[in-house]
Every structure is written in structure tokens, then in C-alpha cells.
Amino acid sequence: MHASAAFRRQLLAAIPRLRRYARTLVYDPAAADDLAQATLERALARWRQFDAGRDLVVWLLCIAHNLHVDEHRRQSRWRPLEADEADALAHEPAPPVDVGLRLDLVAALRRLPDDQREALLLVVVEQMSYAEAAQVLGVAAGTVMSRVSRARAQLRRLLEAPAGRVSPPLRRVV
């Protein structure tokens, strides 16, 4: 049976927030659109499981997060950068200065660990409460608070780094 008209209207209204969140998870716009599409397909297939007392956006972002984590697990493994890779990154030219900032905010966000970036973006960009973000991420609210705090501190360090200083290499997806 097809989803109710009310559910479909709510789903359509939530698409911009879903797409924005998908773009924060994956930086490629086409991959983000694929993630949003897969989320919508899953939501429509399971629309009867949605509790009308819940926030639909939180439910959709939870689905998107889980799909992203599943895909990440399937396609990649984390490993530390090799010495020559770290050296190559250290000698990359600095991004152009924009209003006194040496690092672009997007580049700094990309350097954050996924768990911190996701928590920060849910709370700051999506303006979710810590409890709502915890529900999306499947962790305790205190964990979200800790991740957001660490993400903010790391962003400050990255954006305020002295000229010429390169932060230690972070792990990257292989």
C-alpha cells in the first residue's frame, strides 16, 4: 500500500534538510543526492513503521546516517597515513587567504573525525537538540555534547593555526 498523503507531504517538506545533511556526510554532490534518494526510498518502503509522534526529519536523518555508515563500512577501512603520504600533504600549498582565515571552513570540517563532524553539523547546522542528534546518531546525548565540544575545539585549532604550521595528519579513508 502507498504512503498516506499527509506522510508524503511531510516527506517532501523534509527533502531540503535531508539533502543538506547528506552533503555534509559525503562531499560529492552526486553521492549526496544518491544517499538522499536511498533514504527517501527506505522511508517510503517503511512508512508504516514511522511513529507519528516523532519528528519526521529526525527519522529521515537517522536513516541517512545509518545508510552512510553501512556504505562506509562496506567500501573502506581506516588506516594511518604512511610517512610519504603525510609528507606530501604537509607540502601542499596553503589554501588562499579569505578574510584573514588560512584554512577554509569546509576544509577544516573535512579534517574532523566523522563522528565529531556529524554531531557538530546536526547541532549547529540542523539546529537539533543534543537529544535529537543523539537519536539520529544512536548514541547518548552526553556523547553528542562531548563530540560537539571536541569538534569546536578542533575547528578553532585548525582555523587559528600559525602560518606555515601543518596539523598532524589525520586518518583518511582508503
Backbone as ProteinMPNN parsed JSONL, in Angstrom:
{"seq_chain_A": "MHASAAFRRQLLAAIPRLRRYARTLVYDPAAADDLAQATLERALARWRQFDAGRDLVVWLLCIAHNLHVDEHRRQSRWRPLEADEADALAHEPAPPVDVGLRLDLVAALRRLPDDQREALLLVVVEQMSYAEAAQVLGVAAGTVMSRVSRARAQLRRLLEAPAGRVSPPLRRVV", "coords_chain_A": {"N_chain_A": [[0.838, -1.181, 0.0], [0.415, 2.286, -0.648], [2.095, 5.192, 0.682], [0.549, 7.456, 2.997], [-1.165, 10.501, 2.094], [-0.626, 12.66, 3.774], [1.764, 11.861, 4.987], [3.434, 11.788, 2.736], [3.435, 14.53, 2.043], [4.756, 15.631, 4.279], [7.174, 14.349, 3.956], [8.098, 15.406, 1.514], [8.432, 18.071, 2.309], [10.582, 17.783, 3.997], [12.761, 17.197, 2.421], [14.736, 19.23, 1.572], [16.271, 19.623, 3.975], [17.172, 17.026, 4.39], [18.763, 16.623, 2.086], [20.713, 18.587, 2.523], [21.92, 17.6, 4.86], [22.872, 15.157, 3.873], [24.821, 16.099, 2.119], [26.671, 17.021, 3.934], [27.623, 14.705, 4.954], [28.751, 13.28, 2.808], [30.945, 14.54, 0.469], [30.727, 14.764, -2.242], [28.472, 16.011, -4.516], [26.803, 14.427, -6.201], [26.947, 11.891, -5.007], [25.841, 12.56, -2.564], [23.236, 13.194, -3.317], [22.472, 10.655, -4.159], [22.527, 9.32, -1.705], [20.496, 10.711, -0.352], [18.345, 10.008, -1.986], [18.292, 7.205, -1.63], [17.651, 7.183, 1.061], [15.087, 8.328, 1.041], [13.753, 6.376, -0.463], [13.943, 4.185, 1.287], [12.5, 5.22, 3.454], [9.958, 5.541, 2.318], [9.375, 2.89, 1.729], [9.111, 1.87, 4.249], [7.153, 3.32, 5.555], [5.009, 2.816, 7.24], [6.185, 2.106, 9.608], [6.922, 4.415, 10.771], [6.576, 6.474, 13.555], [4.049, 8.569, 14.29], [4.223, 10.389, 16.332], [6.825, 11.135, 16.461], [9.503, 13.242, 15.232], [9.638, 13.721, 11.84], [11.858, 14.559, 10.349], [14.031, 13.968, 12.003], [13.804, 11.179, 12.011], [14.276, 10.635, 9.269], [16.925, 11.637, 8.991], [18.206, 9.917, 10.682], [17.903, 7.512, 9.3], [19.388, 8.189, 7.002], [21.923, 8.576, 8.134], [22.475, 5.977, 9.09], [22.478, 4.532, 6.667], [24.67, 5.761, 5.444], [26.765, 5.078, 7.209], [26.693, 2.288, 6.949], [27.395, 2.042, 4.217], [29.918, 3.194, 4.28], [31.299, 1.362, 5.874], [31.216, -0.846, 4.201], [32.75, -0.056, 1.987], [35.235, 0.944, 2.779], [38.243, 1.071, 4.734], [39.797, 2.222, 7.685], [42.981, 3.675, 7.987], [46.206, 4.633, 9.223], [47.972, 7.434, 7.847], [50.638, 6.862, 5.605], [54.168, 7.595, 5.936], [55.241, 8.939, 3.653], [52.889, 9.811, 2.439], [51.869, 11.553, 4.383], [53.923, 13.423, 4.37], [53.651, 14.441, 1.779], [51.155, 15.662, 2.013], [51.808, 17.615, 3.863], [53.319, 19.359, 2.369], [51.616, 20.483, 0.562], [50.297, 23.291, -1.177], [49.149, 26.127, 0.684], [45.7, 26.911, 1.221], [44.036, 29.688, -0.424], [44.041, 32.87, 1.242], [41.238, 33.988, 2.947], [39.527, 36.596, 4.053], [41.268, 36.839, 6.248], [41.441, 34.229, 7.172], [43.342, 31.243, 7.179], [42.724, 28.709, 6.593], [40.076, 27.201, 4.905], [36.72, 26.951, 5.987], [35.241, 24.712, 5.19], [37.275, 22.953, 4.415], [38.482, 22.609, 6.894], [36.395, 21.403, 8.288], [36.323, 18.987, 6.93], [38.561, 17.779, 7.902], [37.924, 16.989, 10.402], [37.184, 14.217, 12.557], [34.772, 11.803, 11.483], [32.655, 11.218, 13.342], [32.662, 13.434, 15.071], [32.269, 15.573, 13.276], [29.73, 14.963, 12.201], [28.073, 15.126, 14.5], [28.47, 17.819, 15.221], [27.451, 19.18, 12.955], [24.771, 18.372, 12.948], [23.856, 19.575, 15.31], [24.613, 22.29, 15.058], [24.181, 23.19, 12.328], [21.768, 21.897, 11.507], [20.324, 22.551, 13.691], [19.441, 20.895, 15.749], [18.413, 19.543, 18.901], [20.561, 18.317, 21.521], [19.571, 15.87, 22.335], [17.963, 15.09, 20.153], [19.916, 14.9, 18.14], [21.426, 12.877, 19.256], [19.649, 10.793, 19.032], [19.537, 10.495, 16.239], [22.189, 9.742, 15.712], [22.448, 7.517, 17.252], [23.565, 7.373, 19.811], [24.37, 8.332, 23.213], [23.087, 11.403, 24.654], [24.993, 12.834, 26.085], [27.326, 11.96, 24.876], [27.061, 13.137, 22.373], [27.235, 15.828, 23.14], [29.878, 15.895, 24.039], [31.258, 15.229, 21.658], [30.566, 17.412, 20.027], [31.718, 19.485, 21.458], [34.465, 18.755, 21.32], [34.762, 18.891, 18.548], [34.325, 21.616, 18.015], [36.491, 22.722, 19.386], [38.623, 21.584, 17.949], [38.149, 22.685, 15.406], [38.6, 25.386, 16.002], [41.362, 25.237, 16.591], [42.347, 24.412, 14.075], [41.598, 26.557, 12.433], [42.879, 28.68, 13.591], [45.549, 28.159, 13.419], [49.058, 28.863, 13.388], [50.691, 30.544, 10.664], [52.126, 28.493, 8.192], [52.288, 26.304, 9.851], [51.552, 22.948, 9.991], [48.966, 20.832, 10.751], [49.078, 17.724, 12.562], [48.897, 14.751, 10.585], [45.698, 13.417, 9.889], [43.743, 10.418, 10.149], [42.749, 8.816, 7.137], [40.295, 7.858, 4.706], [40.72, 4.878, 2.917]], "CA_chain_A": [[0.0, 0.0, 0.0], [1.18, 3.517, -0.773], [2.148, 6.066, 1.855], [-0.569, 8.396, 3.086], [-0.914, 11.822, 1.507], [-0.016, 13.506, 4.813], [3.15, 11.424, 5.122], [4.165, 12.241, 1.539], [3.625, 15.99, 2.154], [5.821, 15.848, 5.267], [8.411, 13.858, 3.348], [8.517, 16.418, 0.536], [8.897, 19.257, 3.04], [11.85, 17.462, 4.676], [13.821, 16.911, 1.451], [15.887, 20.153, 1.619], [17.126, 19.334, 5.132], [17.801, 15.73, 4.133], [19.83, 16.819, 1.096], [21.79, 19.351, 3.171], [22.627, 16.688, 5.748], [23.594, 14.198, 3.032], [26.019, 16.771, 1.598], [27.683, 17.123, 4.99], [28.186, 13.37, 5.161], [29.564, 12.959, 1.64], [31.231, 15.839, -0.141], [30.398, 14.721, -3.655], [27.033, 16.291, -4.639], [26.084, 13.294, -6.8], [26.848, 10.845, -3.976], [24.899, 13.062, -1.565], [21.899, 13.008, -3.88], [22.21, 9.213, -4.11], [22.221, 8.995, -0.315], [19.16, 11.251, -0.072], [17.391, 9.169, -2.719], [18.197, 5.913, -0.937], [16.941, 7.444, 2.314], [13.672, 8.505, 0.712], [13.23, 5.065, -0.855], [13.791, 3.38, 2.502], [11.409, 5.801, 4.246], [8.683, 5.207, 1.667], [9.153, 1.452, 1.86], [8.823, 1.555, 5.653], [6.4, 4.448, 6.09], [4.119, 2.366, 8.312], [6.978, 1.983, 10.832], [7.133, 5.749, 11.325], [5.712, 6.844, 14.672], [3.567, 9.93, 14.031], [4.607, 11.25, 17.447], [8.239, 11.522, 16.29], [9.823, 14.232, 14.21], [9.965, 13.017, 10.606], [13.212, 14.907, 9.925], [14.948, 13.168, 12.829], [13.706, 9.803, 11.492], [14.964, 10.591, 7.974], [18.366, 11.812, 9.186], [18.675, 8.672, 11.297], [18.011, 6.558, 8.19], [20.522, 8.615, 6.17], [23.153, 8.304, 8.886], [22.713, 4.54, 9.099], [22.865, 4.141, 5.307], [26.032, 6.253, 5.221], [27.683, 4.244, 7.996], [26.735, 0.975, 6.301], [28.169, 2.169, 2.975], [31.306, 3.456, 4.676], [31.865, 0.091, 6.335], [31.373, -1.736, 3.059], [33.71, 0.396, 0.985], [36.543, 1.451, 3.2], [38.895, 0.755, 6.001], [40.636, 3.336, 8.159], [44.369, 3.343, 8.258], [47.004, 5.847, 9.375], [48.702, 7.835, 6.652], [52.039, 6.472, 5.518], [55.049, 8.755, 6.097], [55.344, 9.702, 2.408], [51.603, 10.477, 2.222], [51.817, 12.674, 5.317], [54.875, 14.426, 3.885], [53.045, 15.072, 0.601], [50.11, 16.565, 2.495], [52.439, 18.743, 4.555], [53.904, 20.279, 1.402], [50.606, 21.033, -0.331], [50.181, 24.735, -0.997], [48.079, 26.553, 1.575], [44.569, 27.492, 0.513], [44.109, 31.145, -0.443], [43.551, 33.548, 2.431], [39.927, 34.578, 2.756], [39.182, 37.405, 5.214], [42.173, 36.536, 7.351], [41.498, 32.822, 7.531], [44.272, 30.488, 6.351], [42.049, 27.463, 6.199], [38.667, 27.32, 4.594], [35.925, 26.224, 6.958], [34.888, 23.398, 4.639], [38.467, 22.11, 4.509], [38.662, 22.283, 8.3], [35.373, 20.413, 8.635], [36.708, 17.703, 6.351], [39.643, 17.2, 8.709], [37.371, 16.458, 11.65], [36.718, 12.828, 12.502], [33.374, 11.73, 11.062], [31.698, 11.277, 14.448], [32.606, 14.809, 15.561], [31.675, 16.426, 12.238], [28.301, 14.669, 12.124], [27.416, 15.69, 15.682], [28.53, 19.28, 15.117], [26.556, 19.664, 11.909], [23.388, 18.171, 13.379], [23.514, 20.543, 16.351], [24.814, 23.679, 14.625], [23.534, 23.491, 11.051], [20.375, 21.439, 11.527], [19.751, 23.128, 14.904], [18.785, 19.869, 16.554], [18.835, 19.472, 20.294], [21.509, 17.226, 21.728], [18.791, 14.632, 22.414], [17.582, 14.706, 18.789], [21.127, 14.464, 17.451], [21.784, 11.578, 19.836], [18.728, 9.818, 18.444], [19.981, 10.269, 14.858], [23.485, 9.07, 15.71], [22.373, 6.266, 18.006], [24.454, 7.452, 20.97], [23.803, 9.109, 24.318], [23.149, 12.86, 24.491], [26.286, 13.285, 26.615], [28.325, 11.679, 23.851], [26.911, 14.19, 21.362], [27.791, 17.061, 23.716], [31.331, 15.748, 24.038], [31.736, 15.297, 20.269], [30.409, 18.793, 19.554], [32.744, 20.271, 22.151], [35.765, 18.442, 20.728], [34.763, 19.389, 17.161], [34.503, 23.077, 18.068], [37.877, 22.99, 19.792], [39.494, 21.227, 16.824], [37.968, 23.709, 14.372], [39.332, 26.576, 16.45], [42.795, 24.995, 16.392], [42.645, 24.388, 12.644], [41.401, 27.878, 11.833], [43.781, 29.647, 14.212], [46.924, 27.645, 13.347], [50.019, 29.837, 12.867], [51.064, 30.372, 9.256], [53.196, 27.53, 7.949], [52.172, 25.12, 10.703], [50.659, 21.93, 9.453], [48.473, 19.951, 11.803], [49.465, 16.336, 12.316], [47.973, 14.106, 9.652], [44.595, 12.646, 10.429], [43.491, 9.205, 9.373], [41.886, 9.055, 5.992], [39.671, 6.684, 4.123], [41.5, 4.289, 1.834]], "C_chain_A": [[0.879, 1.239, 0.0], [1.094, 4.355, 0.497], [0.98, 7.046, 1.824], [-0.167, 9.742, 2.492], [-0.231, 12.742, 2.519], [1.463, 13.155, 4.986], [3.982, 11.917, 3.937], [4.411, 13.742, 1.578], [4.761, 16.306, 3.133], [7.172, 15.446, 4.692], [8.949, 14.875, 2.352], [9.063, 17.664, 1.227], [10.263, 19.024, 3.691], [13.017, 17.279, 3.713], [14.975, 17.917, 1.496], [16.828, 19.894, 2.8], [17.847, 18.011, 4.961], [18.957, 15.889, 3.161], [21.01, 17.577, 1.71], [22.597, 18.441, 4.087], [23.436, 15.672, 4.952], [24.871, 14.832, 2.484], [27.079, 16.969, 2.665], [28.333, 15.779, 5.266], [29.131, 12.974, 4.038], [29.734, 14.237, 0.839], [30.919, 15.892, -1.625], [28.892, 14.949, -3.804], [26.242, 15.126, -5.232], [25.911, 12.171, -5.779], [25.87, 11.268, -2.88], [23.462, 12.899, -2.055], [21.508, 11.529, -3.884], [21.821, 8.782, -2.697], [20.823, 9.499, 0.055], [18.092, 10.399, -0.752], [17.205, 7.821, -2.027], [17.442, 6.061, 0.381], [15.445, 7.575, 2.064], [13.029, 7.176, 0.314], [12.985, 4.197, 0.378], [12.629, 3.9, 3.344], [10.049, 5.451, 3.641], [8.353, 3.72, 1.792], [8.715, 1.072, 3.275], [7.957, 2.623, 6.319], [5.479, 4.041, 7.224], [4.868, 2.218, 9.647], [7.204, 3.339, 11.497], [6.096, 6.034, 12.405], [5.323, 8.31, 14.488], [3.915, 10.896, 15.164], [6.05, 11.731, 17.371], [8.369, 12.612, 15.238], [10.286, 13.484, 12.966], [11.395, 13.313, 10.168], [14.236, 14.101, 10.714], [14.961, 11.727, 12.317], [14.464, 9.677, 10.178], [16.479, 10.716, 8.133], [18.976, 10.582, 9.849], [18.857, 7.601, 10.218], [19.234, 6.901, 7.34], [21.845, 8.301, 6.852], [23.481, 6.813, 8.847], [23.115, 4.03, 7.714], [24.305, 4.55, 5.016], [27.05, 5.388, 5.964], [27.81, 2.865, 7.364], [27.591, 1.019, 5.037], [29.652, 2.39, 3.283], [31.996, 2.175, 5.115], [32.122, -0.861, 5.173], [32.545, -1.338, 2.18], [35.096, 0.728, 1.508], [37.008, 0.895, 4.536], [39.722, 1.978, 6.381], [42.06, 2.815, 8.338], [45.138, 4.653, 8.445], [47.706, 6.172, 8.055], [50.129, 7.311, 6.726], [52.886, 7.741, 5.584], [55.126, 9.585, 4.82], [54.031, 10.415, 2.076], [51.465, 11.695, 3.124], [52.74, 13.794, 4.866], [54.302, 15.167, 2.678], [51.952, 16.049, 1.019], [50.709, 17.797, 3.161], [53.0, 19.769, 3.587], [52.903, 20.792, 0.367], [50.537, 22.541, -0.107], [48.984, 25.074, -0.105], [46.916, 27.112, 0.759], [44.649, 29.017, 0.532], [43.481, 31.751, 0.81], [42.223, 34.209, 2.095], [39.527, 35.261, 4.053], [39.99, 36.957, 6.431], [42.233, 35.074, 7.752], [42.457, 32.097, 6.612], [43.657, 29.182, 5.868], [40.587, 27.759, 5.925], [37.882, 26.47, 5.589], [35.564, 24.825, 6.464], [36.077, 22.449, 4.729], [38.711, 21.694, 5.954], [37.63, 21.245, 8.75], [35.736, 19.035, 8.114], [37.792, 17.016, 7.174], [39.141, 16.637, 10.026], [37.047, 14.977, 11.492], [35.217, 12.81, 12.197], [32.4, 11.897, 12.225], [31.561, 12.688, 15.004], [31.912, 15.725, 14.55], [30.163, 16.217, 12.174], [27.554, 15.281, 13.301], [27.366, 17.211, 15.601], [27.519, 19.804, 14.104], [25.083, 19.456, 12.274], [22.965, 19.24, 14.381], [23.58, 21.977, 15.827], [24.038, 24.005, 13.351], [22.058, 23.113, 11.078], [19.623, 21.937, 12.754], [18.919, 22.121, 15.693], [19.256, 19.992, 17.992], [19.853, 18.334, 20.405], [20.767, 15.881, 21.752], [18.387, 14.157, 21.023], [18.791, 14.2, 18.01], [21.563, 13.097, 17.965], [20.907, 10.484, 19.248], [19.158, 9.482, 17.02], [21.244, 9.42, 14.835], [23.482, 7.75, 16.48], [23.335, 6.213, 19.177], [23.75, 8.249, 22.065], [23.974, 10.609, 24.069], [24.484, 13.407, 25.009], [27.416, 13.04, 25.624], [28.269, 12.733, 22.761], [27.517, 15.491, 21.881], [29.313, 17.026, 23.684], [31.894, 15.88, 22.628], [31.649, 16.714, 19.726], [31.483, 19.675, 20.193], [34.123, 20.03, 21.543], [35.856, 18.964, 19.297], [34.983, 20.896, 17.138], [35.947, 23.432, 18.43], [38.842, 22.691, 18.644], [39.362, 22.244, 15.691], [38.709, 24.988, 14.74], [40.829, 26.409, 16.214], [43.156, 25.037, 14.913], [42.565, 25.774, 12.022], [42.34, 28.936, 12.405], [45.238, 29.209, 14.16], [47.854, 28.719, 12.805], [50.384, 29.523, 11.419], [52.209, 29.378, 9.139], [53.105, 26.285, 8.8], [51.162, 24.164, 10.084], [50.259, 21.024, 10.6], [48.94, 18.53, 11.524], [48.456, 15.673, 11.405], [46.906, 13.313, 10.379], [44.471, 11.373, 9.614], [42.607, 9.562, 8.202], [41.35, 7.744, 5.462], [40.522, 6.194, 2.968], [40.547, 3.835, 0.762]], "O_chain_A": [[1.964, 1.239, 0.582], [0.149, 4.24, 1.276], [0.49, 7.414, 0.756], [1.015, 10.072, 2.402], [0.651, 13.519, 2.152], [2.309, 14.041, 5.114], [5.099, 12.404, 4.115], [5.487, 14.194, 1.188], [5.618, 17.143, 2.851], [8.181, 16.115, 4.913], [10.144, 15.17, 2.356], [10.05, 18.244, 0.775], [11.014, 19.975, 3.91], [14.164, 17.213, 4.155], [16.127, 17.486, 1.46], [18.048, 19.94, 2.64], [19.01, 17.885, 5.344], [20.033, 15.338, 3.395], [22.167, 17.249, 1.448], [23.827, 18.501, 4.091], [24.569, 15.358, 5.32], [25.9, 14.162, 2.397], [28.263, 17.075, 2.347], [29.461, 15.717, 5.754], [30.19, 12.398, 4.286], [28.759, 14.937, 0.567], [30.854, 16.978, -2.201], [28.104, 14.166, -3.275], [25.118, 14.867, -4.802], [24.842, 11.568, -5.698], [25.153, 10.432, -2.329], [22.58, 12.51, -1.29], [20.351, 11.189, -3.64], [20.904, 7.981, -2.513], [20.058, 8.786, 0.705], [17.055, 10.104, -0.157], [16.077, 7.356, -1.861], [16.685, 5.172, 0.773], [14.634, 7.0, 2.79], [11.899, 6.885, 0.706], [11.942, 3.554, 0.495], [11.857, 3.111, 3.888], [9.109, 5.108, 4.359], [7.191, 3.344, 1.943], [8.029, 0.068, 3.47], [8.032, 2.804, 7.534], [5.194, 4.86, 8.098], [4.239, 2.208, 10.705], [7.629, 3.405, 12.651], [4.896, 5.857, 12.196], [6.182, 9.191, 14.527], [3.899, 12.11, 14.959], [6.456, 12.62, 18.119], [7.449, 12.86, 14.459], [11.228, 12.695, 13.034], [12.081, 12.422, 9.669], [15.207, 13.607, 10.143], [16.028, 11.123, 12.205], [15.215, 8.721, 9.986], [17.233, 9.988, 7.488], [20.134, 10.248, 9.599], [19.849, 6.872, 10.223], [20.023, 6.021, 6.995], [22.779, 7.816, 6.214], [24.624, 6.429, 8.601], [24.001, 3.184, 7.602], [25.068, 3.79, 4.42], [28.078, 5.012, 5.402], [28.914, 2.331, 7.255], [28.416, 0.134, 4.813], [30.524, 1.833, 2.617], [33.151, 1.934, 4.763], [33.115, -1.589, 5.159], [33.262, -2.205, 1.678], [36.045, 0.784, 0.726], [36.243, 0.338, 5.323], [40.27, 2.671, 5.525], [42.294, 1.688, 8.774], [44.754, 5.677, 7.879], [47.993, 5.281, 7.254], [50.748, 7.319, 7.789], [52.389, 8.836, 5.321], [55.081, 10.814, 4.887], [54.049, 11.502, 1.497], [51.001, 12.748, 2.686], [52.393, 14.971, 4.963], [54.452, 16.384, 2.568], [51.833, 17.135, 0.451], [50.173, 18.897, 3.034], [53.144, 20.937, 3.946], [53.289, 21.458, -0.593], [50.698, 23.014, 1.018], [47.953, 24.402, -0.136], [47.134, 27.724, -0.287], [45.277, 29.583, 1.428], [42.519, 31.217, 1.362], [42.098, 34.903, 1.086], [39.222, 34.593, 5.041], [39.439, 36.728, 7.508], [43.033, 34.721, 8.619], [42.414, 32.294, 5.398], [44.054, 28.637, 4.838], [39.951, 28.505, 6.668], [38.332, 25.394, 5.984], [35.58, 23.866, 7.236], [35.916, 21.28, 5.079], [39.102, 20.556, 6.215], [37.952, 20.323, 9.5], [35.486, 18.029, 8.778], [37.916, 15.792, 7.135], [39.854, 15.89, 10.695], [36.676, 14.536, 10.405], [34.485, 13.709, 12.613], [31.423, 12.637, 12.11], [30.461, 13.101, 15.372], [31.075, 16.549, 14.919], [29.403, 17.183, 12.1], [26.504, 15.895, 13.111], [26.333, 17.817, 15.883], [26.809, 20.772, 14.378], [24.242, 20.289, 11.937], [21.848, 19.753, 14.311], [22.701, 22.787, 16.121], [23.313, 24.998, 13.308], [21.2, 23.916, 10.713], [18.408, 21.762, 12.845], [17.855, 22.438, 16.225], [20.353, 20.479, 18.265], [19.983, 17.505, 19.505], [21.274, 14.878, 21.249], [18.455, 12.963, 20.732], [18.707, 13.195, 17.304], [22.02, 12.256, 17.191], [21.376, 9.375, 18.995], [19.147, 8.314, 16.63], [21.359, 8.489, 14.037], [24.418, 6.96, 16.363], [23.863, 5.152, 19.509], [22.658, 8.777, 21.853], [24.89, 11.029, 23.363], [25.038, 14.341, 24.43], [28.357, 13.829, 25.545], [29.307, 13.18, 22.275], [28.23, 16.181, 21.151], [29.956, 18.017, 23.341], [32.895, 16.565, 22.422], [32.562, 17.171, 19.038], [32.082, 20.515, 19.522], [34.865, 20.976, 21.281], [36.915, 19.431, 18.876], [35.753, 21.394, 16.317], [36.541, 24.336, 17.842], [39.772, 23.459, 18.397], [40.362, 22.623, 15.082], [39.365, 25.6, 13.897], [41.49, 27.314, 15.705], [44.165, 25.634, 14.538], [43.385, 26.121, 11.172], [42.57, 29.97, 11.778], [46.085, 29.831, 14.801], [47.494, 29.422, 11.861], [50.383, 28.362, 11.009], [53.16, 29.43, 9.919], [53.777, 25.296, 8.509], [50.058, 24.557, 9.708], [51.108, 20.512, 11.329], [49.173, 18.17, 10.37], [47.272, 16.004, 11.451], [47.183, 12.625, 11.362], [45.028, 11.265, 8.521], [41.812, 10.499, 8.27], [41.885, 6.669, 5.736], [40.988, 6.981, 2.144], [40.978, 3.301, -0.26]]}, "name": "protein", "num_of_chains": 1, "seq": "MHASAAFRRQLLAAIPRLRRYARTLVYDPAAADDLAQATLERALARWRQFDAGRDLVVWLLCIAHNLHVDEHRRQSRWRPLEADEADALAHEPAPPVDVGLRLDLVAALRRLPDDQREALLLVVVEQMSYAEAAQVLGVAAGTVMSRVSRARAQLRRLLEAPAGRVSPPLRRVV"}
